[in-house]
Amino acid sequence: MLLEPTVVWEERRMLKTYSELSKLETFDERYEYLKLSGSVGADTFGFDRVFNQKFYRSPEWRRIRDSVILRDNGCDLGLEGYDIYGKILVHHMNPITMRDIEYITDALINPEYLICVSHETHNAIHYGDENSIIRMPEERRVNDTCPWRKQ
């Protein structure tokens, strides 16, 4: 059963969306848009975690997850060229609540609020450790490894 969460306009206006994220051209811009800078070990659901884990095993979530992976071509932050070679996580761009889980709200299952991420990027978004993110190498130039040669 899908119920629209009761949200005041101010809160809805602050939601992060795939439409907005996809306008950002670089990985760093997308990461900055999504990062939460939380703390390591802070549980999202605490003792209620069993409820969200039940949802993540449901056929409904698996369908939505698969559609988001297809939309993003399995790329980190949905950005071409940032293929995810390990496990692909589908990240909720906005924090979800027990109410979202209990009523299967739009915030939980709408692809507009979901994005593909690697494990490293997911942890960086939540905990602010961007050093673990795998980034594209800088473009090489002639003699870039020989500082004594003129470029």
C-alpha positions in Angstrom: 0.0 0.0 0.0 1.5 3.3 -1.1 0.8 6.4 1.0 2.1 9.9 0.3 3.8 11.1 3.4 2.4 14.2 5.1 5.1 16.7 4.6 4.9 20.5 4.8 6.1 22.4 1.8 9.3 23.6 3.4 10.5 20.0 4.0 9.5 18.9 0.5 11.4 21.8 -1.1 14.6 20.6 0.6 14.4 17.0 -0.8 17.3 15.9 -2.9 16.2 14.5 -6.3 17.7 12.6 -9.2 16.5 15.3 -11.5 18.6 17.9 -9.7 21.6 15.5 -9.3 21.6 14.6 -13.0 22.2 18.3 -13.8 25.6 18.2 -12.0 28.3 17.2 -14.5 31.2 16.1 -12.3 31.5 13.3 -9.7 32.7 15.8 -7.1 29.7 18.0 -7.6 27.3 15.1 -7.3 29.2 13.8 -4.2 29.0 17.3 -2.5 25.2 17.4 -3.3 24.6 14.1 -1.5 27.1 14.0 1.4 25.7 14.0 4.9 28.8 14.1 7.0 27.4 11.8 9.6 29.4 9.8 12.2 30.6 6.3 12.0 28.5 3.8 13.9 25.4 6.0 14.1 22.5 3.6 13.2 19.8 4.8 11.0 17.2 2.6 12.7 18.8 1.3 15.8 16.8 -1.6 17.3 14.2 -1.2 14.5 16.7 -2.0 11.8 15.0 -5.4 11.3 12.1 -3.6 9.7 14.0 -1.9 7.0 16.0 -5.0 6.3 12.7 -6.9 5.8 11.8 -4.3 3.2 15.1 -4.5 1.4 14.5 -8.2 0.8 11.0 -7.7 -0.6 10.2 -8.3 -4.3 8.9 -4.7 -4.6 12.3 -3.3 -3.5 14.2 -5.6 -5.8 12.1 -4.4 -8.8 12.7 -0.8 -8.0 16.4 -1.4 -7.3 16.8 -3.2 -10.7 15.1 -0.3 -12.5 17.4 2.3 -10.8 20.5 0.2 -11.7 19.3 0.1 -15.4 18.6 3.8 -15.4 22.1 4.6 -14.0 23.8 2.0 -16.2 25.4 0.6 -13.0 27.5 3.7 -12.7 28.6 5.4 -9.4 26.4 8.4 -8.7 24.7 7.7 -12.1 27.7 9.2 -13.9 29.0 7.5 -17.2 32.6 6.3 -16.9 32.3 5.5 -13.2 31.3 1.9 -13.6 30.8 0.0 -10.4 32.7 -3.3 -10.6 31.7 -4.6 -7.1 28.3 -4.7 -5.4 26.0 -1.9 -6.6 24.1 -0.2 -3.8 21.0 1.8 -4.4 21.1 4.8 -2.1 18.2 6.8 -0.7 19.2 10.4 -1.4 17.0 11.6 1.5 17.1 10.0 5.0 14.3 7.5 5.5 12.3 7.0 8.6 10.3 4.2 10.3 7.2 5.9 9.0 8.5 5.5 5.4 9.1 1.8 6.1 5.8 1.2 7.9 3.7 2.8 5.1 6.0 2.2 2.1 5.9 6.0 1.3 7.0 7.6 -1.9 10.3 8.7 -0.3 11.1 5.0 0.0 10.3 3.7 -3.5 10.3 6.6 -5.9 13.3 6.3 -8.3 13.5 10.1 -8.2 15.0 9.8 -4.7 17.4 6.9 -5.5 20.8 6.7 -7.0 23.4 3.9 -7.7 26.6 4.1 -5.6 29.6 1.9 -4.8 30.3 0.8 -1.3 33.1 3.4 -1.0 30.9 6.2 -2.2 28.1 5.2 0.0 30.3 5.3 3.1 31.8 8.7 2.0 28.3 10.1 1.6 27.3 9.0 5.1 30.5 9.4 7.0 32.4 12.1 5.1 35.5 10.1 4.3 36.0 11.0 0.7 39.5 9.6 0.7 38.1 6.1 0.1 36.3 7.1 -3.1 37.7 5.7 -6.3 38.1 8.5 -8.8 39.0 8.7 -12.4 42.7 9.3 -13.0 43.7 12.8 -14.2 44.3 13.1 -17.9 47.9 12.3 -18.8 50.2 14.7 -20.6 53.5 14.3 -22.4 56.4 14.3 -19.8 54.0 14.5 -16.8 56.2 12.1 -14.9 59.4 14.0 -15.7 59.2 17.3 -13.8 62.6 18.5 -15.1 61.3 18.5 -18.7 59.4 21.4 -20.1 55.8 20.6 -20.9 
